[in-house]
Amino acid sequence: MGSVKDPEGAEEVALEALGALADFDGKRVVEIGCGDGRMTWLYAERASKVLAIDTESESIAAARKATPPELASTVRFRVASAEKLRVRPAGFDIAFLSWSL
C-alpha cells in the first residue's frame, strides 16, 4: 500500500483559506510535479486548461487513470521534467508546484 498524503484535506483547506483556489478560475495552468494528480483535482474543474507533468511514468499513468470523465478535455498529463519542457511561457497563466522542490 502506498503512502496516504493529506488524509485530513489540509491542503485544500489552506488553498481555500488563502483564496488561491479562486485564482484558478478560467486560467491556463501548468502543474510541475503533479504525481498522481492528487493536487490537480483540487483546482482542475476551475481551470480552462491544465498541463500536468511529472518525471515518473507510473505517477502519470495513475493520474490518467483517475481522471474524471468531465475533466478529460481540460486536463492533460505528460511525462516530462520542468527543465526540458517545451511550451510557450505565454501559453499559461499559472505555474503550480506542490511537493516539487
N, C-alpha and C positions, 0 to 999 in steps of 0.2 A: 504494500500500500504506500502510495506517495505521501508527501507531506501535505498538510492542510494549512493554507496560509489565510490568515484573517477570518477565522470562523465566526467572529462576532460582527463582522461587517464594518469595522472601524474605519477602513479606508474610504468607503462610500460616505460614511457619516462625516469624515473630515473634509472630503471634497465638497460635499453639500454645504457644510458649515462655512467654508471659505467662499462659497458662491462659484466655485470652479466648474461645477457641472453645467451651469448655465452658460459658461463661456464656450461650450462646445456646440451650442445651438446653431445649426446650419453651416458649421465650419468644415473645412477640409483638413483632416488630421493625419499626420504620420506618427505612428507609435513605435518607438525604438525599444526592443527587448520585450515584446508582448507575451512571450512564453506561451501558455496555453489559452490566452485570451481572457483570463480572469478579470483583469482591469478593463480590457476592451469593452466588455459587456456593461460596464458601469456608465459609459458615455456614448456608445456607438449609436443608439437609437436617436440621439440628439443631433449627431453629426450628419453632414450631407455626404461625406466620403471619408473612408478610413483605409489607409495602407498601414498594416501592422506587420512589423518584421521581427525576426529573431534568428539567431545563428543555429539554433537547434532544430533540426528537421522533425524530430519526434514531437517537440512542442508545437510546431506549426501544424503537423498532422492532427494533433489533439484539438487545436483551436479550430481548424477547418471542420472537423467532425462535430464540434459543439456549436457551430454557427447556427443560430436560429434562422429558419427559412425567411422570415420577414427582414432579416439583415443581410441576406446573401448578395443582394445587389449593391449594398452600401459598403460592406467590409471585405477587403482583400488581404489575405495573409500570404507572406512571402518569406522564404528562407533567404536571409541577407544580413550583412553587417552594415552598421551605420557608416563605417569608413569607406565601403565600396558601393554604397547605394547610389544608383544613377537616376536621380529625379531632379526636376526643376525646382529649386527652392521656392520660387514664386507659386508653385503648384499647391502649396499647403498654407493654411492659416495658423496652425498649431503643431508644434512638435512636442510629443508627450513621452516622458520616460518614467518608468517605475521599476525599481529594483535593477537598474541597468548600469549604474556607475560603480 
